[in-house]
Amino acid sequence: MGDDMGESQTLTLPISLPVILALYIMLAAIQNPNSSLAVWSSIFPSSLLS
């Protein structure tokens, strides 16, 4: 049972990393909606990351 907990904890980083990246992009796009980051992230949405 301990191995299952360890394996599940190692899988949380690849799952949560795109979510954290999308939140960072969202906050940056709210502050400056005409930035190149906001434009490119609207062309290639974060749903492609996951």
PDB file of N, H, CA, C and O in Angstrom:
ATOM      1  N   MET A   1       0.820  -1.197   0.000  1.00  0.00           N
ATOM      2  CA  MET A   1       0.000   0.000   0.000  1.00  0.00           C
ATOM      3  C   MET A   1       0.861   1.257   0.000  1.00  0.00           C
ATOM      4  O   MET A   1       0.464   2.285  -0.548  1.00  0.00           O
ATOM      5  N   GLY A   2       2.037   1.175   0.613  1.00  0.00           N
ATOM      6  H   GLY A   2       2.360   0.340   1.058  1.00  0.00           H
ATOM      7  CA  GLY A   2       2.931   2.307   0.616  1.00  0.00           C
ATOM      8  C   GLY A   2       3.439   2.640  -0.774  1.00  0.00           C
ATOM      9  O   GLY A   2       3.662   3.808  -1.094  1.00  0.00           O
ATOM     10  N   ASP A   3       3.623   1.614  -1.607  1.00  0.00           N
ATOM     11  H   ASP A   3       3.442   0.666  -1.347  1.00  0.00           H
ATOM     12  CA  ASP A   3       4.080   1.847  -2.975  1.00  0.00           C
ATOM     13  C   ASP A   3       3.031   2.584  -3.783  1.00  0.00           C
ATOM     14  O   ASP A   3       3.370   3.418  -4.622  1.00  0.00           O
ATOM     15  N   ASP A   4       1.767   2.289  -3.544  1.00  0.00           N
ATOM     16  H   ASP A   4       1.492   1.611  -2.862  1.00  0.00           H
ATOM     17  CA  ASP A   4       0.700   2.971  -4.273  1.00  0.00           C
ATOM     18  C   ASP A   4       0.669   4.456  -3.940  1.00  0.00           C
ATOM     19  O   ASP A   4       0.445   5.287  -4.821  1.00  0.00           O
ATOM     20  N   MET A   5       0.893   4.794  -2.677  1.00  0.00           N
ATOM     21  H   MET A   5       1.076   4.119  -1.961  1.00  0.00           H
ATOM     22  CA  MET A   5       0.909   6.203  -2.286  1.00  0.00           C
ATOM     23  C   MET A   5       2.097   6.926  -2.919  1.00  0.00           C
ATOM     24  O   MET A   5       1.964   8.066  -3.365  1.00  0.00           O
ATOM     25  N   GLY A   6       3.240   6.277  -2.960  1.00  0.00           N
ATOM     26  H   GLY A   6       3.348   5.352  -2.598  1.00  0.00           H
ATOM     27  CA  GLY A   6       4.417   6.886  -3.564  1.00  0.00           C
ATOM     28  C   GLY A   6       4.246   7.087  -5.053  1.00  0.00           C
ATOM     29  O   GLY A   6       4.657   8.112  -5.596  1.00  0.00           O
ATOM     30  N   GLU A   7       3.643   6.120  -5.717  1.00  0.00           N
ATOM     31  H   GLU A   7       3.309   5.287  -5.276  1.00  0.00           H
ATOM     32  CA  GLU A   7       3.417   6.244  -7.152  1.00  0.00           C
ATOM     33  C   GLU A   7       2.406   7.344  -7.453  1.00  0.00           C
ATOM     34  O   GLU A   7       2.565   8.083  -8.424  1.00  0.00           O
ATOM     35  N   SER A   8       1.385   7.457  -6.643  1.00  0.00           N
ATOM     36  H   SER A   8       1.256   6.857  -5.854  1.00  0.00           H
ATOM     37  CA  SER A   8       0.379   8.493  -6.893  1.00  0.00           C
ATOM     38  C   SER A   8       0.958   9.881  -6.641  1.00  0.00           C
ATOM     39  O   SER A   8       0.567  10.837  -7.311  1.00  0.00           O
ATOM     40  N   GLN A   9       1.876  10.011  -5.694  1.00  0.00           N
ATOM     41  H   GLN A   9       2.193   9.234  -5.150  1.00  0.00           H
ATOM     42  CA  GLN A   9       2.489  11.307  -5.445  1.00  0.00           C
ATOM     43  C   GLN A   9       3.421  11.715  -6.578  1.00  0.00           C
ATOM     44  O   GLN A   9       3.544  12.902  -6.879  1.00  0.00           O
ATOM     45  N   THR A  10       4.073  10.757  -7.204  1.00  0.00           N
ATOM     46  H   THR A  10       3.974   9.792  -6.959  1.00  0.00           H
ATOM     47  CA  THR A  10       4.947  11.103  -8.322  1.00  0.00           C
ATOM     48  C   THR A  10       4.146  11.469  -9.555  1.00  0.00           C
ATOM     49  O   THR A  10       4.656  12.172 -10.428  1.00  0.00           O
ATOM     50  N   LEU A  11       2.927  11.021  -9.652  1.00  0.00           N
ATOM     51  H   LEU A  11       2.513  10.450  -8.943  1.00  0.00           H
ATOM     52  CA  LEU A  11       2.095  11.359 -10.808  1.00  0.00           C
ATOM     53  C   LEU A  11       1.398  12.704 -10.662  1.00  0.00           C
ATOM     54  O   LEU A  11       0.858  13.214 -11.644  1.00  0.00           O
ATOM     55  N   THR A  12       1.392  13.290  -9.485  1.00  0.00           N
ATOM     56  H   THR A  12       1.831  12.876  -8.687  1.00  0.00           H
ATOM     57  CA  THR A  12       0.699  14.566  -9.304  1.00  0.00           C
ATOM     58  C   THR A  12       1.446  15.734  -9.942  1.00  0.00           C
ATOM     59  O   THR A  12       0.813  16.693 -10.386  1.00  0.00           O
ATOM     60  N   LEU A  13       2.768  15.677  -9.997  1.00  0.00           N
ATOM     61  H   LEU A  13       3.282  14.898  -9.637  1.00  0.00           H
ATOM     62  CA  LEU A  13       3.522  16.783 -10.593  1.00  0.00           C
ATOM     63  C   LEU A  13       3.238  16.942 -12.092  1.00  0.00           C
ATOM     64  O   LEU A  13       2.953  18.060 -12.521  1.00  0.00           O
ATOM     65  N   PRO A  14       3.302  15.887 -12.904  1.00  0.00           N
ATOM     66  CA  PRO A  14       2.991  16.083 -14.332  1.00  0.00           C
ATOM     67  C   PRO A  14       1.552  16.504 -14.587  1.00  0.00           C
ATOM     68  O   PRO A  14       1.261  17.133 -15.605  1.00  0.00           O
ATOM     69  N   ILE A  15       0.664  16.169 -13.688  1.00  0.00           N
ATOM     70  H   ILE A  15       0.900  15.658 -12.861  1.00  0.00           H
ATOM     71  CA  ILE A  15      -0.733  16.557 -13.860  1.00  0.00           C
ATOM     72  C   ILE A  15      -0.943  18.011 -13.436  1.00  0.00           C
ATOM     73  O   ILE A  15      -1.680  18.745 -14.094  1.00  0.00           O
ATOM     74  N   SER A  16      -0.311  18.428 -12.356  1.00  0.00           N
ATOM     75  H   SER A  16       0.287  17.831 -11.821  1.00  0.00           H
ATOM     76  CA  SER A  16      -0.540  19.777 -11.847  1.00  0.00           C
ATOM     77  C   SER A  16       0.310  20.832 -12.549  1.00  0.00           C
ATOM     78  O   SER A  16      -0.026  22.014 -12.485  1.00  0.00           O
ATOM     79  N   LEU A  17       1.385  20.453 -13.207  1.00  0.00           N
ATOM     80  H   LEU A  17       1.658  19.493 -13.259  1.00  0.00           H
ATOM     81  CA  LEU A  17       2.242  21.423 -13.880  1.00  0.00           C
ATOM     82  C   LEU A  17       1.528  22.186 -14.993  1.00  0.00           C
ATOM     83  O   LEU A  17       1.671  23.407 -15.042  1.00  0.00           O
ATOM     84  N   PRO A  18       0.768  21.551 -15.893  1.00  0.00           N
ATOM     85  CA  PRO A  18       0.031  22.331 -16.895  1.00  0.00           C
ATOM     86  C   PRO A  18      -1.023  23.248 -16.291  1.00  0.00           C
ATOM     87  O   PRO A  18      -1.297  24.318 -16.834  1.00  0.00           O
ATOM     88  N   VAL A  19      -1.614  22.842 -15.177  1.00  0.00           N
ATOM     89  H   VAL A  19      -1.392  21.973 -14.736  1.00  0.00           H
ATOM     90  CA  VAL A  19      -2.613  23.678 -14.521  1.00  0.00           C
ATOM     91  C   VAL A  19      -1.955  24.933 -13.954  1.00  0.00           C
ATOM     92  O   VAL A  19      -2.492  26.032 -14.092  1.00  0.00           O
ATOM     93  N   ILE A  20      -0.805  24.773 -13.322  1.00  0.00           N
ATOM     94  H   ILE A  20      -0.369  23.880 -13.211  1.00  0.00           H
ATOM     95  CA  ILE A  20      -0.082  25.921 -12.775  1.00  0.00           C
ATOM     96  C   ILE A  20       0.377  26.842 -13.895  1.00  0.00           C
ATOM     97  O   ILE A  20       0.303  28.064 -13.766  1.00  0.00           O
ATOM     98  N   LEU A  21       0.851  26.262 -14.995  1.00  0.00           N
ATOM     99  H   LEU A  21       0.911  25.269 -15.100  1.00  0.00           H
ATOM    100  CA  LEU A  21       1.268  27.060 -16.142  1.00  0.00           C
ATOM    101  C   LEU A  21       0.095  27.830 -16.736  1.00  0.00           C
ATOM    102  O   LEU A  21       0.244  28.995 -17.105  1.00  0.00           O
ATOM    103  N   ALA A  22      -1.064  27.195 -16.832  1.00  0.00           N
ATOM    104  H   ALA A  22      -1.185  26.249 -16.532  1.00  0.00           H
ATOM    105  CA  ALA A  22      -2.243  27.879 -17.365  1.00  0.00           C
ATOM    106  C   ALA A  22      -2.684  29.018 -16.451  1.00  0.00           C
ATOM    107  O   ALA A  22      -3.106  30.068 -16.936  1.00  0.00           O
ATOM    108  N   LEU A  23      -2.594  28.828 -15.147  1.00  0.00           N
ATOM    109  H   LEU A  23      -2.251  27.976 -14.752  1.00  0.00           H
ATOM    110  CA  LEU A  23      -2.946  29.901 -14.216  1.00  0.00           C
ATOM    111  C   LEU A  23      -1.982  31.079 -14.343  1.00  0.00           C
ATOM    112  O   LEU A  23      -2.404  32.234 -14.290  1.00  0.00           O
ATOM    113  N   TYR A  24      -0.702  30.794 -14.509  1.00  0.00           N
ATOM    114  H   TYR A  24      -0.360  29.856 -14.552  1.00  0.00           H
ATOM    115  CA  TYR A  24       0.281  31.860 -14.688  1.00  0.00           C
ATOM    116  C   TYR A  24      -0.012  32.643 -15.972  1.00  0.00           C
ATOM    117  O   TYR A  24       0.029  33.874 -15.974  1.00  0.00           O
ATOM    118  N   ILE A  25      -0.302  31.935 -17.050  1.00  0.00           N
ATOM    119  H   ILE A  25      -0.335  30.935 -17.048  1.00  0.00           H
ATOM    120  CA  ILE A  25      -0.610  32.594 -18.315  1.00  0.00           C
ATOM    121  C   ILE A  25      -1.885  33.419 -18.184  1.00  0.00           C
ATOM    122  O   ILE A  25      -1.971  34.522 -18.723  1.00  0.00           O
ATOM    123  N   MET A  26      -2.873  32.891 -17.470  1.00  0.00           N
ATOM    124  H   MET A  26      -2.803  31.995 -17.031  1.00  0.00           H
ATOM    125  CA  MET A  26      -4.124  33.621 -17.288  1.00  0.00           C
ATOM    126  C   MET A  26      -3.891  34.931 -16.531  1.00  0.00           C
ATOM    127  O   MET A  26      -4.415  35.975 -16.919  1.00  0.00           O
ATOM    128  N   LEU A  27      -3.112  34.874 -15.458  1.00  0.00           N
ATOM    129  H   LEU A  27      -2.687  34.026 -15.143  1.00  0.00           H
ATOM    130  CA  LEU A  27      -2.847  36.087 -14.683  1.00  0.00           C
ATOM    131  C   LEU A  27      -2.056  37.103 -15.493  1.00  0.00           C
ATOM    132  O   LEU A  27      -2.316  38.303 -15.408  1.00  0.00           O
ATOM    133  N   ALA A  28      -1.100  36.633 -16.274  1.00  0.00           N
ATOM    134  H   ALA A  28      -0.889  35.658 -16.343  1.00  0.00           H
ATOM    135  CA  ALA A  28      -0.318  37.546 -17.110  1.00  0.00           C
ATOM    136  C   ALA A  28      -1.186  38.149 -18.212  1.00  0.00           C
ATOM    137  O   ALA A  28      -1.016  39.317 -18.562  1.00  0.00           O
ATOM    138  N   ALA A  29      -2.114  37.366 -18.762  1.00  0.00           N
ATOM    139  H   ALA A  29      -2.253  36.418 -18.478  1.00  0.00           H
ATOM    140  CA  ALA A  29      -2.983  37.864 -19.831  1.00  0.00           C
ATOM    141  C   ALA A  29      -4.008  38.861 -19.298  1.00  0.00           C
ATOM    142  O   ALA A  29      -4.413  39.775 -20.016  1.00  0.00           O
ATOM    143  N   ILE A  30      -4.425  38.695 -18.062  1.00  0.00           N
ATOM    144  H   ILE A  30      -4.096  37.952 -17.479  1.00  0.00           H
ATOM    145  CA  ILE A  30      -5.369  39.646 -17.470  1.00  0.00           C
ATOM    146  C   ILE A  30      -4.686  41.000 -17.271  1.00  0.00           C
ATOM    147  O   ILE A  30      -5.289  42.048 -17.500  1.00  0.00           O
ATOM    148  N   GLN A  31      -3.427  40.967 -16.845  1.00  0.00           N
ATOM    149  H   GLN A  31      -2.937  40.115 -16.659  1.00  0.00           H
ATOM    150  CA  GLN A  31      -2.703  42.213 -16.603  1.00  0.00           C
ATOM    151  C   GLN A  31      -2.373  42.938 -17.905  1.00  0.00           C
ATOM    152  O   GLN A  31      -2.394  44.168 -17.949  1.00  0.00           O
ATOM    153  N   ASN A  32      -2.068  42.188 -18.966  1.00  0.00           N
ATOM    154  H   ASN A  32      -2.051  41.189 -18.930  1.00  0.00           H
ATOM    155  CA  ASN A  32      -1.703  42.796 -20.240  1.00  0.00           C
ATOM    156  C   ASN A  32      -2.296  41.955 -21.374  1.00  0.00           C
ATOM    157  O   ASN A  32      -1.622  41.070 -21.902  1.00  0.00           O
ATOM    158  N   PRO A  33      -3.549  42.223 -21.751  1.00  0.00           N
ATOM    159  CA  PRO A  33      -4.215  41.371 -22.735  1.00  0.00           C
ATOM    160  C   PRO A  33      -3.652  41.466 -24.147  1.00  0.00           C
ATOM    161  O   PRO A  33      -3.932  40.596 -24.972  1.00  0.00           O
ATOM    162  N   ASN A  34      -2.870  42.491 -24.449  1.00  0.00           N
ATOM    163  H   ASN A  34      -2.643  43.198 -23.779  1.00  0.00           H
ATOM    164  CA  ASN A  34      -2.307  42.627 -25.790  1.00  0.00           C
ATOM    165  C   ASN A  34      -0.877  42.109 -25.886  1.00  0.00           C
ATOM    166  O   ASN A  34      -0.214  42.317 -26.902  1.00  0.00           O
ATOM    167  N   SER A  35      -0.398  41.445 -24.852  1.00  0.00           N
ATOM    168  H   SER A  35      -0.936  41.276 -24.026  1.00  0.00           H
ATOM    169  CA  SER A  35       0.968  40.927 -24.882  1.00  0.00           C
ATOM    170  C   SER A  35       1.060  39.724 -25.814  1.00  0.00           C
ATOM    171  O   SER A  35       0.057  39.091 -26.145  1.00  0.00           O
ATOM    172  N   SER A  36       2.277  39.431 -26.223  1.00  0.00           N
ATOM    173  H   SER A  36       3.092  39.945 -25.955  1.00  0.00           H
ATOM    174  CA  SER A  36       2.461  38.288 -27.122  1.00  0.00           C
ATOM    175  C   SER A  36       2.130  36.976 -26.419  1.00  0.00           C
ATOM    176  O   SER A  36       1.672  36.032 -27.063  1.00  0.00           O
ATOM    177  N   LEU A  37       2.356  36.904 -25.107  1.00  0.00           N
ATOM    178  H   LEU A  37       2.728  37.671 -24.584  1.00  0.00           H
ATOM    179  CA  LEU A  37       1.994  35.697 -24.359  1.00  0.00           C
ATOM    180  C   LEU A  37       0.493  35.464 -24.411  1.00  0.00           C
ATOM    181  O   LEU A  37       0.053  34.331 -24.607  1.00  0.00           O
ATOM    182  N   ALA A  38      -0.296  36.511 -24.240  1.00  0.00           N
ATOM    183  H   ALA A  38       0.062  37.432 -24.081  1.00  0.00           H
ATOM    184  CA  ALA A  38      -1.751  36.371 -24.282  1.00  0.00           C
ATOM    185  C   ALA A  38      -2.226  36.000 -25.679  1.00  0.00           C
ATOM    186  O   ALA A  38      -3.142  35.192 -25.831  1.00  0.00           O
ATOM    187  N   VAL A  39      -1.614  36.580 -26.690  1.00  0.00           N
ATOM    188  H   VAL A  39      -0.870  37.236 -26.567  1.00  0.00           H
ATOM    189  CA  VAL A  39      -2.020  36.288 -28.067  1.00  0.00           C
ATOM    190  C   VAL A  39      -1.685  34.846 -28.428  1.00  0.00           C
ATOM    191  O   VAL A  39      -2.535  34.129 -28.958  1.00  0.00           O
ATOM    192  N   TRP A  40      -0.458  34.412 -28.149  1.00  0.00           N
ATOM    193  H   TRP A  40       0.232  34.994 -27.719  1.00  0.00           H
ATOM    194  CA  TRP A  40      -0.060  33.052 -28.504  1.00  0.00           C
ATOM    195  C   TRP A  40      -0.797  32.001 -27.682  1.00  0.00           C
ATOM    196  O   TRP A  40      -1.098  30.921 -28.189  1.00  0.00           O
ATOM    197  N   SER A  41      -1.091  32.304 -26.417  1.00  0.00           N
ATOM    198  H   SER A  41      -0.847  33.181 -26.005  1.00  0.00           H
ATOM    199  CA  SER A  41      -1.828  31.319 -25.617  1.00  0.00           C
ATOM    200  C   SER A  41      -3.292  31.244 -26.034  1.00  0.00           C
ATOM    201  O   SER A  41      -3.961  30.250 -25.752  1.00  0.00           O
ATOM    202  N   SER A  42      -3.796  32.272 -26.700  1.00  0.00           N
ATOM    203  H   SER A  42      -3.252  33.079 -26.929  1.00  0.00           H
ATOM    204  CA  SER A  42      -5.158  32.161 -27.223  1.00  0.00           C
ATOM    205  C   SER A  42      -5.171  31.391 -28.538  1.00  0.00           C
ATOM    206  O   SER A  42      -6.174  30.766 -28.883  1.00  0.00           O
ATOM    207  N   ILE A  43      -4.059  31.433 -29.275  1.00  0.00           N
ATOM    208  H   ILE A  43      -3.244  31.940 -28.995  1.00  0.00           H
ATOM    209  CA  ILE A  43      -3.967  30.649 -30.508  1.00  0.00           C
ATOM    210  C   ILE A  43      -3.756  29.174 -30.176  1.00  0.00           C
ATOM    211  O   ILE A  43      -4.401  28.301 -30.759  1.00  0.00           O
ATOM    212  N   PHE A  44      -2.854  28.903 -29.242  1.00  0.00           N
ATOM    213  H   PHE A  44      -2.331  29.611 -28.769  1.00  0.00           H
ATOM    214  CA  PHE A  44      -2.583  27.535 -28.796  1.00  0.00           C
ATOM    215  C   PHE A  44      -3.044  27.413 -27.347  1.00  0.00           C
ATOM    216  O   PHE A  44      -2.262  27.669 -26.431  1.00  0.00           O
ATOM    217  N   PRO A  45      -4.289  27.030 -27.125  1.00  0.00           N
ATOM    218  CA  PRO A  45      -4.824  27.012 -25.762  1.00  0.00           C
ATOM    219  C   PRO A  45      -4.127  25.976 -24.880  1.00  0.00           C
ATOM    220  O   PRO A  45      -3.498  25.039 -25.371  1.00  0.00           O
ATOM    221  N   SER A  46      -4.254  26.169 -23.580  1.00  0.00           N
ATOM    222  H   SER A  46      -4.765  26.930 -23.181  1.00  0.00           H
ATOM    223  CA  SER A  46      -3.586  25.291 -22.624  1.00  0.00           C
ATOM    224  C   SER A  46      -4.176  23.888 -22.598  1.00  0.00           C
ATOM    225  O   SER A  46      -3.588  22.983 -22.006  1.00  0.00           O
ATOM    226  N   SER A  47      -5.321  23.697 -23.225  1.00  0.00           N
ATOM    227  H   SER A  47      -5.799  24.432 -23.705  1.00  0.00           H
ATOM    228  CA  SER A  47      -5.872  22.350 -23.274  1.00  0.00           C
ATOM    229  C   SER A  47      -5.002  21.438 -24.126  1.00  0.00           C
ATOM    230  O   SER A  47      -5.093  20.215 -24.023  1.00  0.00           O
ATOM    231  N   LEU A  48      -4.154  22.033 -24.975  1.00  0.00           N
ATOM    232  H   LEU A  48      -4.081  23.027 -25.059  1.00  0.00           H
ATOM    233  CA  LEU A  48      -3.223  21.217 -25.750  1.00  0.00           C
ATOM    234  C   LEU A  48      -2.084  20.702 -24.894  1.00  0.00           C
ATOM    235  O   LEU A  48      -1.427  19.726 -25.257  1.00  0.00           O
ATOM    236  N   LEU A  49      -1.839  21.353 -23.746  1.00  0.00           N
ATOM    237  H   LEU A  49      -2.373  22.146 -23.451  1.00  0.00           H
ATOM    238  CA  LEU A  49      -0.759  20.936 -22.878  1.00  0.00           C
ATOM    239  C   LEU A  49      -1.082  19.664 -22.107  1.00  0.00           C
ATOM    240  O   LEU A  49      -0.192  18.870 -21.803  1.00  0.00           O
ATOM    241  N   SER A  50      -2.333  19.477 -21.800  1.00  0.00           N
ATOM    242  H   SER A  50      -3.056  20.122 -22.047  1.00  0.00           H
ATOM    243  CA  SER A  50      -2.674  18.310 -20.989  1.00  0.00           C
ATOM    244  C   SER A  50      -3.134  17.143 -21.806  1.00  0.00           C
ATOM    245  O   SER A  50      -3.454  16.091 -21.253  1.00  0.00           O
TER     246      SER A  50
END
